[in-house]
């Protein structure tokens, strides 16, 4: 299917000459914010004071909340979020960093253009090859991405689920041939991901690593030769997906006492996939194993009803089959991340691997994967 894709597919680009990029939160000041925000509002009132607070950080970047106070007393304070890449990131990770930033910035522009799921308004995005900045509206509170959430966050999961249903329904049937090139295609990175998986699995076999069960290692060993074929397998029902859909990649604001609104952030891995790729990631990573088992089918049914409100059909049988198959996705991604992330983030990633592995075992996903691969010839994948 052909869509009227937004023409500004790479809004990152080079920053304006009058504007410099932030290297850390200490660079944020009234002059920088005034220059930046005047690109969008030439009638911006004078800023009297600026206060910053740390929100989240990871191996790639850190996010800071900015509180603006204006000189006119009658104006309420304004709140923004700025994402700043870590110093020397390009030196450590090569050209992948620019690709991640360009993809995220392009995703925000595309989604605003189509008015799909909620995403923050972007005020400024720039990439000079070594550093990137992303200044956006503050749409709510964020969870710490460096912690595995072990509490009952069903309302927040439901809020993200609703936004994903809108996103997936809007772009269902997207043709890889006509979609923007910056979107991830699973087939093109199959061998590279398989190599990352082998590296991560080797580290999980380390004798110094405690808490990794023999059952888990056996499951991952069985999955290893299937990683590349899983990525090459031609799927039906392709849409634009977030790529790392969990509640720590959303901002939340309370609509009512028991209802939340979610605004999806961190779109570095968005791409063309089956919609269940996002749903498996959300449920397997954002819920404890016990909570997922208790509410999984209820949440899947809620998603299907919301998806079909957009006018597209998704039968329960097809959705369950897609869900079962795509559970391999977050498990593969978590093992790859384990091999790439620094030591201090490995314990958290190991917990996510265990959660994803339990879901794969519950749904016998490897059995379904093996069955599907037997139905096609090697040249097809």
Secondary structure, 3 states (H helix, E strand, C coil): CCCCCCCCCCCCCCCCCCCCCCCCHHHCCHHHHHHHHCCCCCCCCCEEEEEEEEEEECCCEEEEEEEEEECCCCCCCEEEEEEEECCCHHHHHCCHHHHHHHHHHHHHHHHHHHCCCCCCCEEEEEECCCCEEEEEECCCEECCCCCCCCCCCHHHHHHHHHHHHHHHHHHCCCCCCCCCCCCEECHHHHHHHHHHHHHHHHHHCCCCCCCCCHHHHHHHHHHHCCHHHHHHCCCCCEEEECCCCCHHHEEEEEEECCEEEEEECCCCCCEEEECHHHHHHHHHHHCCHHHHHHHHHHHHHHHHHHHHCCCCCCCHHHHHHHHHHHHHHHHHHHHHHHHHCCHHHHHHHHHHHHHHHHHHHHHCHHHHHHHHHHCCCHHHC
